[in-house]
Amino acid sequence: MLGAGLKFDEDRAICFSAERSDVSNIDEHGIDNGSAWLGMPVPEVYSAGLSEFVFAAGVKLLAEWQPDVMYLTTTDYVQHKYAPGIKEANDFYEMFDRYLGQLDEMGAAIVITADHGMKPKHHADGSPNVIYIQDVLDEWLGESAARVILPITDPYVVHHGALGSFATAYLPESANRADILSRLSQIDGIETAITREEAVVRFELPADRIGDIVLTSGENVTIGTSEHRHDLAALNEPLRSHGGLHEQRVPFIVNRVIDLGDAPDLRNFDAFFYATAAAAQ
């Protein structure tokens, strides 16, 4: 996905995935057998090692290839599994800091940010705190009359069981949307229940890619579809996840002093702009 549309003229771009680093990546524009090139085994996807592979590759690429820009993206496995202050979390950030130190010593202008924060989403006994909205709508409107969509539904069930704090739902034409939203807003743990039109403005969402309504849940609550659709057997630690209003604040760290001027509130997608500003210092 990240390689789509890149111009690989004169071998001036490389894009590859640590998850497939034992083979040639992105045709001739990746790294043949990146594992051998880096001298590290291909990491397990459910591990801190996958992110370390990315950092180690970044250091080696900067030393050997001297790219103008690097984008190093890691997984959020550790953050889903371990709260701040737990040994595994501390070990991860110690490793992270070590590689950042090397990049800094090599003269790189660095911006560190994230796509989202993370919060505990479980009861006091450690069990996941979930509101199964598809089950609720099935009871109100009839089975499968409405369709609930969860944006973080993906194969990595060990991370989060596809549970987060955001959902959108398509309703049947016969449904009274205002009534449904009113009833949903009264469910303990549902923090936001708004129309598509409101969500487009408030959350800057594309209207053609969301349902009739949008929901977010409280700080320690997640939204599911139907209970039987979520495989939670792999959640060995208490659930930690994201997607709601309580995970919006993320770090924005730059390794050089730069003039922000009259910049508005920083957003994570401003990282590239400020990285180029830092590089110009």
C-alpha positions in Angstrom: 0.0 0.0 0.0 2.8 2.5 0.9 4.6 1.6 -2.3 1.6 2.4 -4.6 2.3 5.4 -6.8 5.9 5.8 -5.7 8.3 6.8 -8.5 11.2 4.3 -8.5 13.2 6.1 -11.1 17.0 5.4 -10.8 16.4 3.3 -7.8 15.6 6.3 -5.6 12.8 4.6 -3.6 12.5 1.5 -1.4 9.4 0.2 0.2 9.2 -3.1 2.1 7.4 -4.8 4.9 9.1 -6.4 7.9 6.4 -9.1 7.9 7.6 -10.3 4.4 11.3 -9.5 4.8 12.4 -13.1 4.0 11.6 -12.6 0.3 11.8 -9.9 -2.3 9.4 -7.1 -1.5 7.4 -4.9 -3.9 8.9 -6.5 -7.1 12.4 -5.0 -7.7 11.7 -2.0 -5.5 12.0 -3.7 -2.1 15.0 -5.5 -0.6 15.8 -9.1 -1.7 15.8 -11.2 1.5 15.7 -8.2 3.9 16.2 -10.6 6.8 19.6 -11.6 5.5 20.5 -8.0 4.5 19.7 -6.9 8.1 21.1 -9.9 9.9 17.9 -10.4 11.9 15.4 -13.2 11.6 11.9 -12.5 10.4 10.0 -11.5 13.5 6.7 -12.9 14.7 3.9 -10.4 13.9 2.7 -10.6 17.5 5.9 -9.3 19.0 7.9 -6.2 19.8 10.5 -7.7 17.5 8.6 -6.6 14.4 8.9 -3.0 15.4 12.6 -3.4 16.3 13.2 -4.9 12.8 11.7 -1.6 11.3 14.0 0.6 13.4 17.1 -1.5 12.7 16.3 -1.3 9.0 15.9 2.4 9.2 19.3 2.9 10.8 20.9 0.6 8.2 19.2 2.3 5.3 20.2 5.7 6.5 23.8 4.6 6.8 24.0 2.7 3.5 21.5 4.5 1.2 21.2 8.0 2.7 17.6 8.6 1.6 16.1 12.1 1.7 13.0 10.8 3.6 12.2 7.7 5.6 8.9 6.7 7.0 9.2 4.0 9.6 5.9 2.6 10.7 5.6 0.1 13.6 2.8 -2.0 15.0 0.8 -1.2 18.1 1.1 -4.8 19.5 3.0 -3.7 22.6 0.6 -0.8 23.4 -2.4 -3.1 23.0 -1.0 -5.7 25.3 0.9 -3.8 28.0 0.0 -0.6 29.9 2.7 2.2 30.5 5.0 1.2 33.3 4.8 -2.5 32.8 8.2 -4.1 32.1 7.3 -5.2 28.5 6.2 -1.6 27.7 9.3 -0.1 29.3 11.6 -2.6 27.5 9.9 -1.6 24.2 10.5 2.1 24.7 14.1 1.5 25.8 14.7 -0.3 22.6 12.9 2.5 20.6 15.0 5.2 22.3 18.2 3.3 21.5 17.5 3.4 17.7 16.2 7.0 17.8 19.6 7.9 19.4 21.4 6.3 16.6 19.3 8.1 14.0 19.9 11.4 15.8 23.6 10.9 16.0 23.6 10.3 12.2 22.1 13.7 11.7 18.5 12.8 10.9 15.7 15.3 11.5 13.1 13.1 13.4 9.4 13.5 14.1 7.8 11.0 16.3 4.0 10.7 16.3 1.2 8.1 16.3 -2.1 7.4 14.6 -4.0 7.0 17.9 -3.6 6.7 21.6 -4.6 3.7 23.8 -6.7 3.1 26.8 -7.7 0.1 29.0 -11.1 -1.2 27.9 -11.9 -3.8 30.5 -13.8 -4.4 33.8 -12.1 -4.6 37.2 -11.8 -8.4 36.8 -9.9 -8.0 33.5 -12.8 -9.1 31.2 -13.4 -7.0 28.1 -15.9 -4.2 28.5 -18.1 -4.4 25.4 -21.5 -3.2 24.1 -22.6 -5.4 21.3 -24.5 -3.0 19.2 -25.5 -5.4 16.4 -27.2 -7.5 19.0 -29.0 -4.4 20.3 -30.2 -3.3 16.8 -31.2 -6.9 15.9 -33.4 -6.9 19.0 -35.0 -3.6 18.1 -35.3 -3.8 14.3 -35.1 -7.5 13.5 -32.1 -9.7 12.8 -29.7 -8.2 10.2 -32.1 -5.4 9.4 -29.3 -3.0 10.4 -25.6 -3.5 9.7 -22.9 -2.4 12.2 -19.4 -1.7 10.8 -16.3 -1.6 13.0 -13.3 0.2 11.4 -10.6 -1.7 13.2 -11.9 -5.1 12.2 -8.7 -6.8 11.0 -6.9 -10.2 11.3 -4.9 -9.2 14.4 -7.3 -10.6 17.0 -4.5 -11.0 19.6 -4.2 -7.2 19.6 -7.8 -6.2 20.3 -10.3 -8.8 19.2 -11.6 -6.3 16.6 -13.0 -4.2 19.5 -12.6 -0.4 19.6 -14.6 2.6 20.6 -16.1 3.7 17.3 -18.8 2.2 15.1 -21.0 3.2 12.3 -24.3 1.5 11.3 -26.6 1.4 8.3 -30.3 1.4 9.2 -33.2 0.1 7.2 -35.3 2.8 5.4 -38.2 2.1 7.7 -36.2 2.9 10.8 -36.8 6.1 12.8 -33.3 7.3 12.9 -33.9 10.0 15.6 -35.6 7.4 17.8 -32.8 4.9 17.4 -30.2 7.5 18.2 -32.1 8.6 21.3 -32.4 5.0 22.6 -28.7 4.3 21.8 -27.6 7.4 23.7 -29.3 6.1 26.8 -27.2 2.9 26.9 -24.6 3.1 29.6 -21.2 3.4 28.0 -22.3 5.0 24.7 -20.8 8.5 24.7 -21.7 9.8 21.2 -24.7 8.8 19.1 -25.1 11.2 16.1 -26.3 11.2 12.5 -24.0 10.8 9.5 -24.4 14.5 8.7 -23.2 15.5 12.2 -20.3 13.0 12.1 -19.1 14.3 8.7 -18.6 17.8 10.2 -17.6 16.9 13.7 -15.1 14.1 12.9 -14.1 15.1 9.3 -15.4 11.9 7.8 -16.3 11.1 4.2 -20.1 10.9 3.9 -20.0 8.2 1.3 -18.0 5.8 3.5 -20.0 5.8 6.7 -23.4 4.6 7.7 -26.6 6.4 8.7 -25.4 6.8 12.3 -22.0 7.0 14.2 -21.3 5.9 17.7 -18.4 6.3 20.1 -18.1 4.7 23.5 -16.6 5.9 26.8 -13.0 5.9 27.9 -13.0 2.3 29.2 -15.7 0.8 26.9 -15.6 -0.8 23.4 -18.3 -1.4 20.8 -18.7 -4.8 19.2 -21.0 -6.2 16.5 -22.6 -9.4 17.8 -21.1 -11.3 20.7 -20.6 -14.5 18.7 -18.6 -12.8 16.0 -15.7 -11.7 18.2 -13.0 -14.2 19.0 -11.7 -13.1 22.4 -9.9 -16.3 23.2 -6.5 -14.9 22.2 -6.8 -11.9 24.6 -4.4 -13.1 27.3 -4.0 -9.7 28.9 -6.8 -7.3 29.8 -8.1 -5.5 26.7 -6.6 -2.2 25.6 -7.8 -0.5 22.5 -8.7 2.8 20.8 -11.0 4.5 18.3 -13.0 6.9 20.5 -12.6 10.5 21.7 -10.3 9.5 24.6 -7.5 8.2 22.4 -7.1 11.3 20.2 -4.1 12.9 22.0 -0.9 11.5 20.7 2.8 12.5 21.0 4.4 14.9 18.6 8.1 15.0 19.3 10.8 16.7 17.2 14.5 16.3 17.8 15.3 19.9 16.9 14.0 23.3 18.0 11.8 24.7 15.2 9.7 27.8 14.8 6.0 26.8 14.7 5.1 30.4 13.8 1.3 30.8 13.8 0.6 27.1 13.4 -2.8 25.8 14.5 -3.1 22.9 16.9 -0.8 20.2 15.6 -2.2 17.1 14.0 -0.3 13.9 13.4 -0.5 14.3 9.7 1.5 17.5 10.0 4.6 15.4 10.8 6.0 15.5 7.2 5.8 19.3 7.1 7.6 19.8 10.4 10.1 17.1 9.5 11.1 19.1 6.5 11.2 22.3 8.6 13.5 20.6 11.1 15.7 19.3 8.3 16.2 22.8 7.1 17.5 24.1 10.4 
